[in-house]
Amino acid sequence: MSTTPSQVPGEPVALYAEFTALPGREDEVAALLSELTVDVRREPGNLAFDPHRRASNPREFFVYEVYRDAEAFQAHITAPYGAVFNGALGDLIEGDGSVLTWLTPLPA
């Protein structure tokens, strides 16, 4: 994962990550992601970490993430279990890693 884009200090960091498992590796990716989910949801600054598989293609994964602020996101991307996950994931997915899309909430 890359660092967060510039934002208003103290505002939540929201994004989604997408990646596609190599053919026949989707169950391994799902298992890795399930293990990571347990760790991330324990992070004090994590507000949401919701992994999904695309209904029309179970090789495609989507993870919606929200962190309290940039500091919480930085703690997330430097957590040792994240490095282990990303190292293992790299051999199981297409491309060079997750594609991140940064989100900005709309005013209520």
TORKOL-4160 file (C-alpha; in steps of 0.2 Angstrom, whole numbers, padded with zeros to 4 digits, m for minus):
108
<pt num="1" X="0000" Y="0000" Z="0000"/>
<pt num="2" X="0005" Y="0018" Z="m0003"/>
<pt num="3" X="0004" Y="0032" Z="0009"/>
<pt num="4" X="m0012" Y="0042" Z="0011"/>
<pt num="5" X="m0015" Y="0057" Z="m0001"/>
<pt num="6" X="m0015" Y="0075" Z="0007"/>
<pt num="7" X="m0030" Y="0077" Z="0017"/>
<pt num="8" X="m0037" Y="0088" Z="0031"/>
<pt num="9" X="m0028" Y="0083" Z="0048"/>
<pt num="10" X="m0039" Y="0073" Z="0059"/>
<pt num="11" X="m0051" Y="0068" Z="0046"/>
<pt num="12" X="m0054" Y="0049" Z="0043"/>
<pt num="13" X="m0044" Y="0040" Z="0029"/>
<pt num="14" X="m0056" Y="0030" Z="0018"/>
<pt num="15" X="m0051" Y="0019" Z="0003"/>
<pt num="16" X="m0054" Y="0003" Z="m0006"/>
<pt num="17" X="m0041" Y="m0009" Z="m0012"/>
<pt num="18" X="m0044" Y="m0021" Z="m0027"/>
<pt num="19" X="m0034" Y="m0036" Z="m0033"/>
<pt num="20" X="m0037" Y="m0051" Z="m0044"/>
<pt num="21" X="m0031" Y="m0069" Z="m0039"/>
<pt num="22" X="m0022" Y="m0079" Z="m0051"/>
<pt num="23" X="m0032" Y="m0093" Z="m0058"/>
<pt num="24" X="m0034" Y="m0107" Z="m0045"/>
<pt num="25" X="m0026" Y="m0096" Z="m0031"/>
<pt num="26" X="m0042" Y="m0088" Z="m0026"/>
<pt num="27" X="m0045" Y="m0099" Z="m0010"/>
<pt num="28" X="m0027" Y="m0095" Z="m0004"/>
<pt num="29" X="m0030" Y="m0077" Z="m0007"/>
<pt num="30" X="m0047" Y="m0078" Z="0003"/>
<pt num="31" X="m0038" Y="m0087" Z="0017"/>
<pt num="32" X="m0024" Y="m0074" Z="0018"/>
<pt num="33" X="m0037" Y="m0060" Z="0018"/>
<pt num="34" X="m0047" Y="m0068" Z="0032"/>
<pt num="35" X="m0032" Y="m0069" Z="0043"/>
<pt num="36" X="m0027" Y="m0051" Z="0039"/>
<pt num="37" X="m0045" Y="m0045" Z="0043"/>
<pt num="38" X="m0043" Y="m0052" Z="0061"/>
<pt num="39" X="m0027" Y="m0042" Z="0064"/>
<pt num="40" X="m0033" Y="m0026" Z="0055"/>
<pt num="41" X="m0049" Y="m0025" Z="0065"/>
<pt num="42" X="m0040" Y="m0025" Z="0081"/>
<pt num="43" X="m0030" Y="m0010" Z="0076"/>
<pt num="44" X="m0036" Y="0005" Z="0088"/>
<pt num="45" X="m0037" Y="0017" Z="0073"/>
<pt num="46" X="m0047" Y="0005" Z="0061"/>
<pt num="47" X="m0065" Y="0010" Z="0059"/>
<pt num="48" X="m0069" Y="m0003" Z="0045"/>
<pt num="49" X="m0060" Y="m0017" Z="0036"/>
<pt num="50" X="m0073" Y="m0026" Z="0025"/>
<pt num="51" X="m0066" Y="m0038" Z="0012"/>
<pt num="52" X="m0077" Y="m0045" Z="m0002"/>
<pt num="53" X="m0077" Y="m0056" Z="m0017"/>
<pt num="54" X="m0085" Y="m0050" Z="m0033"/>
<pt num="55" X="m0101" Y="m0061" Z="m0035"/>
<pt num="56" X="m0098" Y="m0062" Z="m0054"/>
<pt num="57" X="m0080" Y="m0067" Z="m0053"/>
<pt num="58" X="m0073" Y="m0075" Z="m0037"/>
<pt num="59" X="m0055" Y="m0071" Z="m0042"/>
<pt num="60" X="m0059" Y="m0053" Z="m0039"/>
<pt num="61" X="m0057" Y="m0046" Z="m0022"/>
<pt num="62" X="m0062" Y="m0029" Z="m0015"/>
<pt num="63" X="m0058" Y="m0022" Z="0002"/>
<pt num="64" X="m0067" Y="m0006" Z="0010"/>
<pt num="65" X="m0056" Y="0002" Z="0023"/>
<pt num="66" X="m0058" Y="0017" Z="0035"/>
<pt num="67" X="m0045" Y="0023" Z="0048"/>
<pt num="68" X="m0048" Y="0036" Z="0061"/>
<pt num="69" X="m0035" Y="0048" Z="0053"/>
<pt num="70" X="m0018" Y="0048" Z="0044"/>
<pt num="71" X="m0009" Y="0043" Z="0059"/>
<pt num="72" X="m0020" Y="0027" Z="0061"/>
<pt num="73" X="m0018" Y="0023" Z="0043"/>
<pt num="74" X="0001" Y="0025" Z="0044"/>
<pt num="75" X="0001" Y="0013" Z="0059"/>
<pt num="76" X="m0009" Y="0001" Z="0048"/>
<pt num="77" X="0003" Y="0001" Z="0033"/>
<pt num="78" X="0018" Y="m0001" Z="0045"/>
<pt num="79" X="0011" Y="m0016" Z="0055"/>
<pt num="80" X="0022" Y="m0031" Z="0053"/>
<pt num="81" X="0007" Y="m0043" Z="0048"/>
<pt num="82" X="0003" Y="m0031" Z="0034"/>
<pt num="83" X="0021" Y="m0034" Z="0027"/>
<pt num="84" X="0019" Y="m0053" Z="0028"/>
<pt num="85" X="0002" Y="m0052" Z="0020"/>
<pt num="86" X="0008" Y="m0041" Z="0005"/>
<pt num="87" X="0023" Y="m0052" Z="0003"/>
<pt num="88" X="0013" Y="m0068" Z="0002"/>
<pt num="89" X="m0001" Y="m0060" Z="m0009"/>
<pt num="90" X="0012" Y="m0054" Z="m0022"/>
<pt num="91" X="0014" Y="m0072" Z="m0028"/>
<pt num="92" X="m0005" Y="m0075" Z="m0029"/>
<pt num="93" X="m0012" Y="m0061" Z="m0038"/>
<pt num="94" X="m0011" Y="m0053" Z="m0055"/>
<pt num="95" X="m0001" Y="m0037" Z="m0057"/>
<pt num="96" X="0011" Y="m0029" Z="m0045"/>
<pt num="97" X="m0001" Y="m0027" Z="m0030"/>
<pt num="98" X="m0017" Y="m0019" Z="m0024"/>
<pt num="99" X="m0025" Y="m0005" Z="m0034"/>
<pt num="100" X="m0030" Y="0008" Z="m0021"/>
<pt num="101" X="m0044" Y="0021" Z="m0023"/>
<pt num="102" X="m0044" Y="0035" Z="m0011"/>
<pt num="103" X="m0062" Y="0041" Z="m0005"/>
<pt num="104" X="m0068" Y="0058" Z="0001"/>
<pt num="105" X="m0084" Y="0058" Z="0011"/>
<pt num="106" X="m0098" Y="0068" Z="0005"/>
<pt num="107" X="m0105" Y="0081" Z="0018"/>
<pt num="108" X="m0121" Y="0075" Z="0026"/>
